[in-house]
Amino acid sequence: MIDIDYVIWDFDGVVNANVVDGHFTWCDNFQQDLGYSLDGFVEAVFNEEFEKVLRGEKDIMDQLREWASTIALSGSLNEIYNYWLTKDEQLDDHILDMMANIKSKGVGNAIGTNNDPRRTRYIEHEMGMAAHIDHMFAAGRMGILKPDQAFFRHIATELEVEPGRLILIDDLAENVESAIAAGWQGHQFLGLDYAGLEARLEL
């Protein structure tokens, strides 16, 4: 195992294998299952206001209400939101096993994710990630988004660890590059390259 104190894992696209060929798998049957336009949903929800949601400045349910005001919604917003959450659950058992191996070697695991407060709680409790990690660092709680270097400085300060003793595992190159610029170590994980990740961590 490399000589570090914590592995900081990105969630979506790394621990949660919900990104395939650049798109989120929850989108695959959205229109077929719910009867609403996926394009309309994406355009209304993932607009310029969505960064406020991720930073915890706006509730995701308010964002969904704005989308619902443009359509004839036949069910409840909670049904839409729960569909999104459950279809987005794709925890990677290989990564979870790797995290357990890391923990057994006395190294900490933490999540560093651009997620809003509601989904962060869902990830911790309903998805059970709290049992696998020592800390959860989410943009919605910190008020900072990756790839801002302040995101990485905040985590190092909270953990009281020198930046060089942290490594970020992320699927986005810009996040890895920013972490490295902040003094961290980093590795870009491109789905299913477990051998490359294990080699980088010297597991």
C-alpha positions as CSV (number, residue, x, y, z in Angstrom):
1,M,0.0,0.0,0.0
2,I,1.3,3.4,-0.9
3,D,2.3,5.6,2.1
4,I,-0.7,7.8,2.6
5,D,-3.3,8.5,5.3
6,Y,-6.5,8.6,3.2
7,V,-7.9,7.6,-0.1
8,I,-10.5,10.1,-1.2
9,W,-13.0,8.5,-3.6
10,D,-15.2,10.3,-6.0
11,F,-18.7,8.8,-5.8
12,D,-20.5,8.9,-9.2
13,G,-18.3,7.3,-11.8
14,V,-16.0,5.6,-9.4
15,V,-17.6,4.0,-6.3
16,N,-21.0,4.2,-8.0
17,A,-20.7,2.8,-11.4
18,N,-23.6,4.8,-12.8
19,V,-21.7,6.5,-15.7
20,V,-21.3,4.5,-18.9
21,D,-19.7,6.0,-22.0
22,G,-20.2,9.5,-20.6
23,H,-23.9,9.2,-19.7
24,F,-25.8,8.4,-16.5
25,T,-27.5,5.1,-16.5
26,W,-30.7,6.4,-14.8
27,C,-31.4,8.1,-18.1
28,D,-31.7,4.9,-20.1
29,N,-35.4,4.2,-19.5
30,F,-36.6,7.5,-18.0
31,Q,-39.0,8.3,-20.8
32,Q,-40.2,4.8,-21.2
33,D,-40.8,4.2,-17.5
34,L,-42.3,7.6,-16.5
35,G,-43.7,8.9,-19.8
36,Y,-41.9,12.3,-19.6
37,S,-39.4,13.7,-22.0
38,L,-35.9,13.0,-20.9
39,D,-34.6,16.0,-22.9
40,G,-37.1,18.3,-21.2
41,F,-36.2,17.0,-17.8
42,V,-32.5,17.4,-18.3
43,E,-32.9,20.8,-19.8
44,A,-35.1,22.0,-16.9
45,V,-33.2,20.4,-14.0
46,F,-29.5,20.5,-15.1
47,N,-29.5,24.1,-16.0
48,E,-27.4,27.0,-14.8
49,E,-29.2,26.8,-11.4
50,F,-28.1,23.2,-10.8
51,E,-24.7,24.3,-9.4
52,K,-26.6,26.1,-6.6
53,V,-28.3,22.7,-5.8
54,L,-24.9,21.0,-5.7
55,R,-23.5,23.7,-3.4
56,G,-26.5,23.4,-1.1
57,E,-27.8,26.8,-1.9
58,K,-31.0,25.5,-3.5
59,D,-33.1,22.4,-2.7
60,I,-33.3,19.9,-5.5
61,M,-37.0,19.6,-4.9
62,D,-37.4,23.2,-5.8
63,Q,-35.6,22.5,-9.0
64,L,-37.9,19.6,-9.7
65,R,-41.0,21.8,-9.0
66,E,-39.8,24.2,-11.6
67,W,-39.6,21.4,-14.1
68,A,-43.0,20.1,-13.1
69,S,-44.6,23.5,-13.6
70,T,-43.8,23.1,-17.4
71,I,-45.5,19.7,-17.8
72,A,-48.7,17.8,-16.9
73,L,-47.3,15.9,-13.9
74,S,-49.5,12.8,-13.3
75,G,-47.7,11.5,-10.2
76,S,-45.9,13.1,-7.3
77,L,-42.5,14.8,-7.3
78,N,-41.3,12.3,-4.7
79,E,-42.0,9.5,-7.1
80,I,-39.9,11.2,-9.8
81,Y,-37.1,11.9,-7.3
82,N,-37.1,8.4,-5.9
83,Y,-37.0,6.9,-9.4
84,W,-34.0,9.0,-10.1
85,L,-32.3,8.0,-6.8
86,T,-33.0,4.3,-7.1
87,K,-32.1,4.0,-10.8
88,D,-28.8,5.7,-10.0
89,E,-27.8,3.1,-7.5
90,Q,-24.9,1.1,-9.1
91,L,-22.4,0.5,-6.3
92,D,-19.3,-1.2,-7.6
93,D,-18.6,-4.3,-5.4
94,H,-15.0,-4.5,-6.6
95,I,-14.4,-0.9,-5.4
96,L,-16.1,-1.7,-2.1
97,D,-13.8,-4.7,-1.6
98,M,-10.8,-2.5,-2.4
99,M,-12.0,0.0,0.2
100,A,-12.2,-2.8,2.8
101,N,-8.7,-3.9,1.9
102,I,-7.4,-0.4,2.3
103,K,-9.1,-0.1,5.7
104,S,-7.5,-3.3,6.8
105,K,-4.1,-1.7,6.2
106,G,-4.9,1.2,8.5
107,V,-5.6,3.7,5.8
108,G,-8.8,5.8,5.8
109,N,-11.4,6.0,3.1
110,A,-13.5,9.1,2.5
111,I,-15.9,10.2,-0.2
112,G,-15.2,13.6,-2.0
113,T,-18.2,14.3,-4.2
114,N,-20.2,17.0,-6.0
115,N,-23.5,16.0,-4.5
116,D,-26.3,18.0,-2.9
117,P,-27.4,17.5,0.8
118,R,-30.4,15.4,0.0
119,R,-28.6,12.9,-2.2
120,T,-25.6,12.9,0.2
121,R,-27.8,11.7,3.0
122,Y,-29.3,9.1,0.7
123,I,-25.8,7.9,-0.3
124,E,-24.8,7.6,3.4
125,H,-27.8,5.9,4.8
126,E,-30.1,4.3,2.1
127,M,-27.2,3.2,0.0
128,G,-25.2,2.3,3.1
129,M,-22.0,4.1,2.3
130,A,-21.6,5.3,5.9
131,A,-20.5,1.8,6.8
132,H,-17.7,1.8,4.3
133,I,-16.1,5.2,4.9
134,D,-14.6,7.3,7.7
135,H,-15.8,10.7,6.3
136,M,-18.2,12.1,3.7
137,F,-17.1,15.3,2.0
138,A,-19.9,16.7,-0.2
139,A,-20.2,19.9,-2.2
140,G,-23.6,20.5,-0.7
141,R,-22.2,20.6,2.8
142,M,-19.0,22.3,2.0
143,G,-20.4,24.9,-0.4
144,I,-17.5,24.2,-2.8
145,L,-17.5,22.2,-6.0
146,K,-14.7,20.2,-7.6
147,P,-12.5,21.1,-9.4
148,D,-12.0,24.2,-7.2
149,Q,-8.8,23.7,-5.3
150,A,-10.6,25.1,-2.3
151,F,-12.5,21.8,-2.2
152,F,-9.3,19.9,-1.7
153,R,-7.8,22.4,0.7
154,H,-10.9,22.1,2.8
155,I,-10.7,18.3,3.1
156,A,-7.0,18.4,4.0
157,T,-7.7,21.0,6.7
158,E,-10.7,19.0,8.1
159,L,-8.7,15.8,8.2
160,E,-5.6,17.6,9.7
161,V,-3.5,15.8,7.1
162,E,-0.7,17.1,4.9
163,P,-2.0,17.3,1.3
164,G,0.6,14.9,0.0
165,R,-0.7,12.2,2.2
166,L,-4.1,12.2,0.4
167,I,-4.9,10.7,-2.9
168,L,-8.0,11.4,-5.0
169,I,-9.5,8.7,-7.2
170,D,-11.8,10.4,-9.7
171,D,-13.1,9.7,-13.2
172,L,-12.6,13.3,-14.4
173,A,-9.2,14.4,-15.3
174,E,-9.9,18.1,-14.4
175,N,-10.6,17.0,-10.8
176,V,-7.5,14.9,-10.5
177,E,-5.4,17.7,-12.0
178,S,-6.8,20.2,-9.5
179,A,-6.1,17.9,-6.6
180,I,-2.5,17.4,-7.7
181,A,-2.2,21.2,-8.1
182,A,-3.4,21.5,-4.5
183,G,-0.6,19.2,-3.4
184,W,-2.5,15.9,-3.3
185,Q,-1.7,12.7,-5.2
186,G,-4.2,11.6,-7.8
187,H,-5.4,8.9,-10.1
188,Q,-8.0,9.0,-12.9
189,F,-10.1,5.9,-12.7
190,L,-11.7,5.1,-16.0
191,G,-14.4,2.5,-15.3
192,L,-13.3,-1.1,-14.9
193,D,-9.6,-0.5,-14.9
194,Y,-9.2,-2.1,-11.5
195,A,-5.7,-3.4,-12.2
196,G,-4.5,0.1,-12.9
197,L,-6.1,1.4,-9.7
198,E,-4.7,-1.4,-7.6
199,A,-1.2,-0.8,-9.1
200,R,-1.4,2.9,-8.3
201,L,-2.4,2.2,-4.7
202,E,0.1,-0.7,-4.5
203,L,-2.5,-3.0,-3.2
